[in-house]
């Protein structure tokens, strides 16, 4: 199977982030993506897009978030790019530390790192790329 690429551009609003699940379902229907891979992709893209909208672009509607998903035979490579100031991923707090357990944010980067098979940041933290090996 040749790789297939899907893209989605979002304005930086909470409402726009709600388009991510439909985007993933559309991908799943077009290429018959495995259920486990689809579920993980939906969670990871939702977390990464929300982080980009809220923390990266700071809900500035003049800035956009670009999502790209490349489906290959044995893996799914996804990237999320924002237009914010960037960040240092190594400076994110561990949500499992006792002082962070009750905080309402701070789990997105942790989840992405835990679920993905590989994660890389570029463009001063404005772009995240993560890979999921395909189930089955």
SESEKE-427529 format. One record per residue (C-alpha): residue number from 1; x, y, z; residue in one letter. Coordinates in Angstrom, 3 decimals, m for minus. Example, Ala and Ser with C-alpha at 12.3 -4.5 7.8 and 13.67 -1.06 7.14 Angstrom:
# SESEKE-427529
+-----+----------+----------+----------+---------+
| num |        X |        Y |        Z | residuo |
+-----+----------+----------+----------+---------+
|   1 |   12.300 |   m4.500 |    7.800 |       a |
|   2 |   13.670 |   m1.060 |    7.140 |       s |
+-----+----------+----------+----------+---------+
This chain:
# SESEKE-427529
+-----+----------+----------+----------+---------+
| num |        X |        Y |        Z | residuo |
+-----+----------+----------+----------+---------+
|   1 |    0.000 |    0.000 |    0.000 |       x |
|   2 |    1.336 |    3.408 |   m0.941 |       x |
|   3 |    1.150 |    5.886 |    1.895 |       x |
|   4 |   m1.854 |    8.181 |    2.149 |       x |
|   5 |   m1.771 |   11.680 |    3.613 |       x |
|   6 |   m4.627 |   13.498 |    5.337 |       x |
|   7 |   m4.592 |   17.122 |    6.511 |       x |
|   8 |   m6.780 |   19.301 |    8.693 |       x |
|   9 |   m6.403 |   22.983 |    9.521 |       x |
|  10 |   m8.033 |   24.363 |   12.661 |       x |
|  11 |   m8.628 |   27.863 |   13.959 |       x |
|  12 |   m7.505 |   28.283 |   17.549 |       x |
|  13 |  m10.843 |   27.827 |   19.329 |       x |
|  14 |  m12.243 |   25.090 |   21.566 |       x |
|  15 |  m15.014 |   24.507 |   19.018 |       x |
|  16 |  m12.509 |   23.809 |   16.258 |       x |
|  17 |  m10.791 |   21.152 |   18.377 |       x |
|  18 |  m14.079 |   19.234 |   18.285 |       x |
|  19 |  m13.473 |   18.582 |   14.561 |       x |
|  20 |  m10.601 |   16.195 |   15.342 |       x |
|  21 |  m12.701 |   13.085 |   16.140 |       x |
|  22 |  m14.628 |   13.393 |   12.846 |       x |
|  23 |  m11.308 |   13.814 |   11.012 |       x |
|  24 |  m10.017 |   10.553 |   12.526 |       x |
|  25 |  m13.274 |    8.697 |   11.797 |       x |
|  26 |  m13.062 |    9.893 |    8.190 |       x |
|  27 |   m9.520 |    8.494 |    7.933 |       x |
|  28 |  m10.618 |    5.206 |    9.487 |       x |
|  29 |  m13.485 |    4.840 |    7.029 |       x |
|  30 |  m11.332 |    5.637 |    3.993 |       x |
|  31 |   m8.530 |    3.206 |    4.744 |       x |
|  32 |  m10.054 |    0.699 |    7.176 |       x |
|  33 |   m7.671 |    1.581 |    9.994 |       x |
|  34 |   m7.544 |   m0.895 |   12.872 |       x |
|  35 |   m9.790 |   m0.157 |   15.876 |       x |
|  36 |   m6.941 |    0.101 |   18.416 |       x |
|  37 |   m4.890 |    2.351 |   16.150 |       x |
|  38 |   m7.951 |    4.530 |   15.473 |       x |
|  39 |   m8.692 |    4.903 |   19.199 |       x |
|  40 |   m5.083 |    5.817 |   19.999 |       x |
|  41 |   m4.883 |    8.216 |   17.058 |       x |
|  42 |   m8.083 |    9.952 |   18.153 |       x |
|  43 |   m6.796 |   10.412 |   21.709 |       x |
|  44 |   m3.340 |   11.587 |   20.654 |       x |
|  45 |   m4.516 |   14.014 |   17.980 |       x |
|  46 |   m7.188 |   15.427 |   20.295 |       x |
|  47 |   m4.619 |   16.004 |   23.054 |       x |
|  48 |   m2.001 |   17.468 |   20.708 |       x |
|  49 |   m4.520 |   19.728 |   18.934 |       x |
|  50 |   m5.941 |   21.002 |   22.226 |       x |
|  51 |   m2.420 |   21.701 |   23.514 |       x |
|  52 |   m1.578 |   23.566 |   20.304 |       x |
|  53 |   m4.790 |   25.617 |   20.402 |       x |
|  54 |   m4.747 |   26.450 |   24.123 |       x |
|  55 |   m1.079 |   26.501 |   25.127 |       x |
|  56 |    0.620 |   27.116 |   21.775 |       x |
|  57 |   m1.653 |   29.625 |   20.069 |       x |
|  58 |   m3.314 |   30.755 |   23.327 |       x |
|  59 |   m6.798 |   30.671 |   21.731 |       x |
|  60 |   m5.762 |   33.403 |   19.260 |       x |
|  61 |   m8.231 |   32.904 |   16.397 |       x |
|  62 |   m5.855 |   34.587 |   13.948 |       x |
|  63 |   m3.484 |   31.634 |   14.407 |       x |
|  64 |   m4.081 |   28.156 |   13.069 |       x |
|  65 |   m3.138 |   24.597 |   13.925 |       x |
|  66 |   m2.229 |   22.180 |   11.141 |       x |
|  67 |   m2.646 |   18.441 |   11.544 |       x |
|  68 |   m1.141 |   15.949 |    9.127 |       x |
|  69 |   m1.562 |   12.180 |    9.249 |       x |
|  70 |    0.441 |    9.872 |    6.994 |       x |
|  71 |   m0.772 |    6.281 |    6.852 |       x |
|  72 |    1.834 |    3.720 |    5.869 |       x |
|  73 |    1.554 |   m0.052 |    5.704 |       x |
|  74 |    2.978 |   m0.627 |    9.175 |       x |
|  75 |    2.661 |    2.739 |   10.947 |       x |
|  76 |    0.814 |    6.028 |   11.264 |       x |
|  77 |    2.909 |    9.202 |   11.433 |       x |
|  78 |    1.089 |   12.277 |   12.714 |       x |
|  79 |    2.164 |   15.856 |   13.234 |       x |
|  80 |    0.533 |   18.863 |   14.848 |       x |
|  81 |    1.949 |   22.339 |   14.209 |       x |
|  82 |    0.950 |   25.597 |   15.901 |       x |
|  83 |    1.979 |   29.234 |   15.436 |       x |
|  84 |    2.751 |   29.993 |   19.081 |       x |
|  85 |    5.983 |   30.858 |   20.864 |       x |
|  86 |    6.981 |   27.230 |   21.354 |       x |
|  87 |    7.956 |   25.404 |   24.533 |       x |
|  88 |   10.539 |   23.060 |   25.996 |       x |
|  89 |    8.851 |   19.640 |   26.299 |       x |
|  90 |   11.381 |   18.492 |   28.902 |       x |
|  91 |   10.097 |   21.271 |   31.205 |       x |
|  92 |    6.579 |   19.826 |   31.453 |       x |
|  93 |    5.667 |   18.599 |   34.914 |       x |
|  94 |    5.074 |   14.897 |   35.564 |       x |
|  95 |    1.309 |   14.528 |   36.173 |       x |
|  96 |    1.988 |   11.445 |   38.328 |       x |
|  97 |    3.912 |   13.429 |   40.954 |       x |
|  98 |    1.795 |   13.895 |   44.060 |       x |
|  99 |    1.723 |   17.707 |   43.808 |       x |
| 100 |    0.322 |   17.458 |   40.253 |       x |
| 101 |   m2.303 |   14.730 |   40.725 |       x |
| 102 |   m5.229 |   17.097 |   41.294 |       x |
| 103 |   m4.336 |   19.598 |   38.559 |       x |
| 104 |   m6.824 |   19.815 |   35.701 |       x |
| 105 |   m4.153 |   20.088 |   33.009 |       x |
| 106 |   m0.718 |   18.703 |   32.272 |       x |
| 107 |   m1.578 |   15.240 |   31.029 |       x |
| 108 |   m1.490 |   15.753 |   27.251 |       x |
| 109 |    2.266 |   15.541 |   26.717 |       x |
| 110 |    2.440 |   12.643 |   29.201 |       x |
| 111 |   m0.268 |   10.687 |   27.333 |       x |
| 112 |    1.333 |   11.336 |   23.966 |       x |
| 113 |    4.693 |   10.078 |   25.266 |       x |
| 114 |    3.126 |    7.010 |   26.898 |       x |
| 115 |    0.962 |    5.872 |   23.973 |       x |
| 116 |    3.130 |    6.766 |   20.974 |       x |
| 117 |    5.858 |    4.475 |   19.707 |       x |
| 118 |    8.035 |    7.523 |   19.043 |       x |
| 119 |    7.714 |   11.265 |   19.654 |       x |
| 120 |    9.789 |   14.165 |   18.336 |       x |
| 121 |    9.469 |   17.919 |   18.766 |       x |
| 122 |   10.788 |   20.504 |   16.333 |       x |
| 123 |   10.445 |   24.197 |   15.467 |       x |
| 124 |   11.158 |   25.162 |   19.114 |       x |
| 125 |    8.323 |   22.978 |   20.372 |       x |
| 126 |    5.734 |   24.333 |   17.933 |       x |
| 127 |    5.616 |   21.029 |   16.067 |       x |
| 128 |    5.142 |   17.566 |   17.485 |       x |
| 129 |    5.431 |   14.413 |   15.422 |       x |
| 130 |    4.442 |   11.044 |   16.810 |       x |
| 131 |    4.323 |    7.556 |   15.375 |       x |
| 132 |    1.962 |    4.690 |   16.113 |       x |
| 133 |    2.824 |    1.220 |   14.894 |       x |
| 134 |   m0.276 |   m0.275 |   13.309 |       x |
| 135 |   m2.008 |   m3.002 |   15.272 |       x |
| 136 |   m2.416 |   m6.402 |   13.697 |       x |
+-----+----------+----------+----------+---------+
